């Protein structure tokens, strides 16, 4: 498919193309002057579809400057004409933290878990350690859904790998997320978890896995939203339910069991009956890959421990004059859980890219 356009250069840093009028023909020397003028007056024709069904990393590298420009445009336009500007990237999660703290911690009296071995017992830190990654994951997908619709003119103008558009949206969210997590890391250290900085490589690795997971779903949702606009409305309900099926606003021990106070008080896990079998509610929640993502971040930032680690914690005895009680505490997330998250991320990325490339050629028509 091709489209006639009088201004083919909407963005800079476009990969160079061979010179010529694009029709591959040559004119004889004896051609008349009028024929030459007609040739020069022809409008520029550019292709809007991929030349091959599969894309290579070489092509991505060729359009790297375009991807950078798209990402910078997303960052610059996000808080354009805003007085506070990038301050909103922290005001929004802080406002959510205050609301959830009042509702869950004060009104519902939900106690935060006891961080082992960090010793933290703070609902706000626990909440932010899970809420910031969740907001990044949800925001990447929600904002990517309208990215193709918002770049309609660019898509209909010429060909380039269209997955760069939702990819640039996710990349802009990565920049914001890095800033938020850096500030949270400072706050965690100030509240007493001095072990957290040693787990920065693990935090970055987990962020990369969540980014791949979010990118894969962003490709699926963005291409699907072009053909079925109901997806955008359905996604609001989906992510609202998904968030409450993920231990973000409440600690995991409520469903899976665990220590819930500095005195060593233990809450048993909850069980449900399914098809004649008794199943742990914590096990059901672990089927959600974002549960493992949130628990991994909380393990690094809140507990100050690696996934799958075991620590011995000393809790004061409830009987005066008796020695402290030593309790073996296991991490809520294991390395198997982390690999389960990685598997989901890889599958989502591969499937998302495959579906996107399959229907990409129809984008100029559908838009």
C-alpha positions as CSV (number, residue, x, y, z in Angstrom):
1,X,0.0,0.0,0.0
2,X,1.2,3.5,-0.7
3,X,0.1,6.9,0.1
4,X,0.7,10.2,-1.6
5,X,2.0,13.0,0.6
6,X,3.5,16.3,0.0
7,X,5.6,16.5,3.2
8,X,7.4,13.2,3.8
9,X,9.7,14.5,6.6
10,X,7.5,14.8,9.7
11,X,10.3,13.6,12.0
12,X,14.0,14.0,11.8
13,X,16.5,11.1,12.1
14,X,14.7,9.0,9.5
15,X,16.9,6.3,7.9
16,X,18.3,7.5,4.6
17,X,16.8,6.2,1.4
18,X,18.3,6.0,-2.1
19,X,18.1,9.0,-4.3
20,X,15.6,9.1,-7.1
21,X,12.0,9.7,-7.9
22,X,11.0,6.3,-6.5
23,X,9.6,4.7,-9.7
24,X,12.9,3.1,-10.8
25,X,12.6,4.6,-14.4
26,X,15.1,6.6,-16.4
27,X,14.4,9.2,-19.0
28,X,16.1,9.3,-22.5
29,X,18.3,12.3,-23.2
30,X,16.0,13.4,-26.0
31,X,13.1,13.6,-23.7
32,X,11.1,16.9,-24.0
33,X,11.3,19.6,-21.5
34,X,7.6,19.3,-20.7
35,X,8.0,15.6,-19.8
36,X,10.8,16.5,-17.4
37,X,8.6,19.1,-15.8
38,X,5.8,16.6,-15.4
39,X,8.2,14.2,-13.7
40,X,9.4,16.8,-11.3
41,X,5.9,17.7,-10.4
42,X,4.9,14.2,-9.4
43,X,4.0,14.0,-5.7
44,X,6.4,12.0,-3.5
45,X,5.2,8.4,-2.9
46,X,6.2,6.4,0.2
47,X,5.3,3.0,1.4
48,X,3.3,2.4,4.6
49,X,3.7,-1.3,5.0
50,X,6.6,-3.5,5.9
51,X,8.6,-5.0,3.1
52,X,9.1,-8.2,5.0
53,X,6.8,-10.1,7.3
54,X,9.5,-10.4,10.1
55,X,11.6,-7.6,11.6
56,X,15.2,-8.0,12.4
57,X,17.3,-6.4,15.2
58,X,19.2,-4.6,12.4
59,X,16.1,-2.8,11.4
60,X,15.5,-1.7,15.0
61,X,19.0,-0.4,15.2
62,X,18.5,1.5,11.9
63,X,15.5,3.3,13.5
64,X,17.2,3.9,16.8
65,X,17.2,7.7,16.4
66,X,13.5,7.7,15.6
67,X,12.8,5.7,18.7
68,X,14.9,8.2,20.8
69,X,12.9,11.1,19.3
70,X,9.6,9.4,20.0
71,X,10.6,8.7,23.6
72,X,11.8,12.3,24.2
73,X,8.6,13.6,22.7
74,X,6.6,11.5,25.2
75,X,8.7,12.8,28.1
76,X,8.4,16.4,27.0
77,X,4.7,16.3,26.4
78,X,3.7,14.4,29.5
79,X,3.8,17.5,31.8
80,X,3.8,20.2,29.1
81,X,2.4,23.6,30.4
82,X,2.4,22.2,33.9
83,X,3.6,24.4,36.8
84,X,4.8,21.5,38.9
85,X,6.0,19.5,36.0
86,X,7.8,16.3,36.9
87,X,6.9,16.8,40.5
88,X,3.6,15.2,39.6
89,X,5.4,11.9,39.1
90,X,5.9,11.8,42.9
91,X,2.8,13.7,44.0
92,X,0.5,11.1,42.5
93,X,2.0,8.1,44.3
94,X,2.4,10.0,47.5
95,X,-1.3,11.0,47.4
96,X,-2.3,7.4,46.7
97,X,-0.1,6.3,49.6
98,X,-1.8,8.7,52.0
99,X,-5.3,7.5,50.9
100,X,-4.4,3.8,51.2
101,X,-2.7,4.4,54.5
102,X,-5.8,6.1,56.0
103,X,-8.2,3.4,54.6
104,X,-6.2,0.2,55.1
105,X,-3.9,1.0,58.0
106,X,-5.9,3.4,60.2
107,X,-9.6,2.6,59.4
108,X,-9.2,-1.2,58.7
109,X,-6.3,-1.6,61.1
110,X,-4.3,-3.7,58.7
111,X,-0.8,-4.2,60.2
112,X,2.2,-4.2,57.9
113,X,4.4,-7.2,57.9
114,X,7.6,-7.4,59.9
115,X,10.5,-7.1,57.6
116,X,13.2,-9.7,58.2
117,X,16.1,-9.0,58.5
118,X,15.5,-5.3,58.0
119,X,13.3,-4.9,61.0
120,X,11.0,-2.5,59.1
121,X,7.3,-2.3,60.3
122,X,6.0,0.6,58.2
123,X,2.8,0.4,56.0
124,X,3.8,3.3,53.8
125,X,7.1,1.8,52.8
126,X,5.5,-1.6,52.2
127,X,2.8,0.1,50.0
128,X,5.3,2.1,47.9
129,X,7.5,-0.9,47.4
130,X,4.6,-2.6,45.6
131,X,2.6,0.3,44.3
132,X,5.4,2.0,42.3
133,X,6.1,-1.1,40.2
134,X,2.4,-1.7,39.8
135,X,1.7,1.8,38.7
136,X,4.6,1.5,36.2
137,X,3.2,-1.7,34.8
138,X,-0.4,-0.5,34.5
139,X,0.6,3.0,33.3
140,X,2.7,1.6,30.5
141,X,-0.1,-0.5,29.1
142,X,-2.9,2.1,29.6
143,X,-0.9,4.9,27.9
144,X,0.3,2.7,25.1
145,X,-3.3,1.8,24.1
146,X,-3.9,5.3,22.7
147,X,-0.4,5.7,21.2
148,X,-1.2,4.3,17.8
149,X,-4.4,6.4,17.5
150,X,-2.5,9.5,18.6
151,X,0.1,8.9,15.8
152,X,-2.3,8.3,13.0
153,X,-0.8,10.8,10.6
154,X,2.7,9.5,11.2
155,X,1.6,5.9,10.6
156,X,-0.2,6.8,7.4
157,X,2.7,8.8,6.1
158,X,5.5,6.2,5.6
159,X,6.8,2.9,6.8
160,X,8.8,2.3,10.0
161,X,8.5,-0.4,12.7
162,X,5.2,0.6,14.3
163,X,6.0,-1.2,17.5
164,X,8.4,1.7,18.2
165,X,5.4,3.8,19.1
166,X,4.1,1.8,22.1
167,X,7.8,1.0,22.8
168,X,8.6,4.7,23.1
169,X,5.7,5.1,25.5
170,X,7.0,2.2,27.7
171,X,10.5,3.7,27.5
172,X,9.2,7.1,28.8
173,X,7.5,5.3,31.7
174,X,10.8,3.5,32.5
175,X,12.5,6.9,32.9
176,X,9.8,8.1,35.3
177,X,9.9,4.8,37.2
178,X,13.7,5.0,37.7
179,X,13.3,8.4,39.3
180,X,10.6,7.2,41.6
181,X,12.4,4.0,42.6
182,X,15.6,6.0,43.3
183,X,13.7,8.3,45.7
184,X,12.0,5.3,47.3
185,X,15.4,3.7,47.8
186,X,16.6,6.8,49.7
187,X,13.5,6.8,51.9
188,X,14.0,3.1,52.6
189,X,17.5,3.7,53.8
190,X,16.4,6.7,55.9
191,X,13.7,4.5,57.6
192,X,16.4,1.9,58.6
193,X,16.8,-0.7,55.9
194,X,20.5,-0.1,55.1
195,X,20.7,-3.4,53.4
196,X,18.5,-2.2,50.4
197,X,21.3,-0.6,48.4
198,X,23.1,-3.9,48.2
199,X,20.2,-5.3,46.2
200,X,20.2,-2.6,43.5
201,X,21.3,-5.1,40.8
202,X,18.4,-7.3,41.7
203,X,16.0,-4.3,41.7
204,X,17.2,-3.3,38.2
205,X,16.9,-6.9,36.9
206,X,13.3,-7.2,38.3
207,X,12.5,-3.8,36.7
208,X,13.7,-5.1,33.3
209,X,11.5,-8.2,33.6
210,X,8.5,-6.2,34.5
211,X,9.3,-3.8,31.6
212,X,9.4,-6.8,29.2
213,X,6.1,-8.0,30.6
214,X,4.5,-4.6,30.2
215,X,5.9,-4.1,26.7
216,X,4.4,-7.4,25.5
217,X,1.0,-6.5,26.8
218,X,1.3,-2.9,25.5
219,X,1.8,-4.3,22.0
220,X,-1.2,-6.5,22.4
221,X,-3.5,-3.9,23.9
222,X,-2.4,-1.1,21.5
223,X,-2.9,-3.1,18.3
224,X,-6.2,-4.5,19.7
225,X,-7.5,-1.1,20.6
226,X,-7.2,0.0,16.9
227,X,-9.6,-2.7,15.8
228,X,-11.8,-2.9,18.9
229,X,-12.1,0.3,20.8
230,X,-14.0,-1.6,23.6
231,X,-10.6,-2.8,24.8
232,X,-9.8,0.6,26.3
233,X,-13.0,0.6,28.4
234,X,-12.6,-3.1,29.3
235,X,-9.0,-2.5,30.4
236,X,-10.1,-0.1,33.2
237,X,-12.2,-2.8,34.8
238,X,-9.5,-5.4,34.2
239,X,-6.7,-3.5,35.9
240,X,-8.9,-2.4,38.8
241,X,-9.6,-6.1,39.5
242,X,-6.1,-7.1,38.8
243,X,-4.7,-4.7,41.3
244,X,-6.8,-6.0,44.2
245,X,-5.8,-9.6,43.2
246,X,-2.2,-8.4,43.7
247,X,-0.8,-7.7,47.3
248,X,-0.2,-4.1,46.7
249,X,-2.5,-2.3,49.1
250,X,-2.5,-5.1,51.7
251,X,0.3,-7.4,52.9
252,X,0.7,-10.9,51.5
253,X,0.3,-12.6,54.9
254,X,-3.4,-11.8,54.8
255,X,-3.9,-14.5,52.1
256,X,-0.7,-16.5,52.4
257,X,0.1,-16.3,56.1
258,X,3.2,-14.9,57.8
259,X,4.5,-12.8,60.6
260,X,2.6,-9.5,61.0
261,X,4.1,-7.7,64.0
262,X,7.5,-7.0,65.7
263,X,6.4,-9.4,68.5
264,X,6.4,-12.4,66.2
265,X,2.6,-12.8,65.9
266,X,1.8,-15.2,63.1
267,X,-1.2,-15.1,60.8
268,X,-2.2,-18.3,59.3
269,X,-3.0,-18.4,55.6
270,X,-6.5,-18.7,54.2
271,X,-7.9,-21.6,52.3
272,X,-10.7,-22.1,49.9
273,X,-12.6,-25.1,48.6
274,X,-12.5,-25.8,44.9
275,X,-13.9,-28.9,43.3
276,X,-13.7,-30.8,46.5
277,X,-10.1,-29.8,47.2
278,X,-8.8,-27.4,49.9
279,X,-6.4,-24.9,48.2
280,X,-4.4,-22.2,49.8
281,X,-5.5,-18.7,48.8
282,X,-1.9,-17.7,48.7
283,X,-1.2,-20.4,46.1
284,X,-4.0,-19.1,44.0
285,X,-2.7,-15.5,44.3
286,X,0.8,-16.8,43.2
287,X,-0.8,-17.8,39.8
288,X,-0.8,-14.0,39.2
289,X,2.7,-13.2,37.9
290,X,2.4,-9.6,39.2
291,X,2.1,-11.1,42.7
292,X,5.7,-12.4,42.3
293,X,6.8,-9.1,40.9
294,X,5.5,-7.1,43.9
295,X,6.8,-9.6,46.4
296,X,10.2,-9.5,44.8
297,X,10.4,-5.8,45.0
298,X,9.2,-5.9,48.6
299,X,11.8,-8.5,49.4
300,X,14.6,-6.3,48.2
301,X,13.3,-2.9,49.5
302,X,11.3,-3.8,52.5
303,X,12.8,-7.0,53.9
304,X,16.3,-6.4,52.6
305,X,16.6,-10.1,51.5
306,X,17.0,-12.2,48.4
307,X,14.1,-14.2,47.1
308,X,14.1,-17.7,48.6
309,X,16.3,-16.7,51.6
310,X,15.8,-17.9,55.1
311,X,16.6,-15.8,58.2
312,X,16.4,-16.4,62.0
313,X,14.7,-13.5,63.8
314,X,14.6,-12.9,67.5
315,X,11.2,-11.8,68.9
316,X,10.6,-10.8,72.5
317,X,8.8,-13.4,74.7
318,X,5.2,-12.5,75.7
319,X,6.1,-13.8,79.2
320,X,8.1,-11.2,81.3
321,X,11.6,-12.4,82.3
322,X,11.8,-15.1,79.6
323,X,14.4,-15.0,76.8
324,X,13.6,-14.0,73.3
325,X,12.0,-16.5,70.9
326,X,14.0,-17.4,67.8
327,X,11.8,-17.9,64.7
328,X,12.9,-19.1,61.3
329,X,11.4,-16.8,58.7
330,X,11.2,-17.8,55.0
331,X,10.9,-15.4,52.1
332,X,7.4,-15.0,50.6
333,X,8.9,-15.3,47.1
334,X,11.3,-18.0,45.9
335,X,13.6,-18.1,42.9
336,X,11.1,-20.5,41.3
337,X,8.5,-17.7,41.6
338,X,10.9,-15.3,40.1
339,X,11.5,-17.6,37.1
340,X,7.7,-18.0,36.8
341,X,7.5,-14.2,36.4
342,X,10.4,-14.3,33.8
343,X,8.5,-16.9,31.8
344,X,5.4,-14.8,31.7
345,X,7.4,-11.8,30.6
346,X,9.0,-13.7,27.8
347,X,5.8,-15.3,26.6
348,X,4.0,-11.9,26.7
349,X,6.8,-10.2,24.8
350,X,7.0,-12.9,22.1
351,X,3.2,-13.2,21.6
352,X,2.7,-9.4,21.7
353,X,5.4,-8.8,19.1
354,X,4.0,-11.7,16.9
355,X,0.4,-10.4,17.0
356,X,1.5,-6.8,16.4
357,X,3.6,-7.7,13.4
358,X,0.8,-9.9,12.0
359,X,-1.8,-7.0,11.9
360,X,0.6,-4.1,11.5
361,X,0.0,-3.9,7.7
362,X,-3.7,-3.1,8.3
363,X,-3.0,-0.1,10.6
364,X,-3.0,2.6,7.9
365,X,-6.5,1.4,6.7
366,X,-8.0,0.9,10.2
367,X,-6.8,4.3,11.4
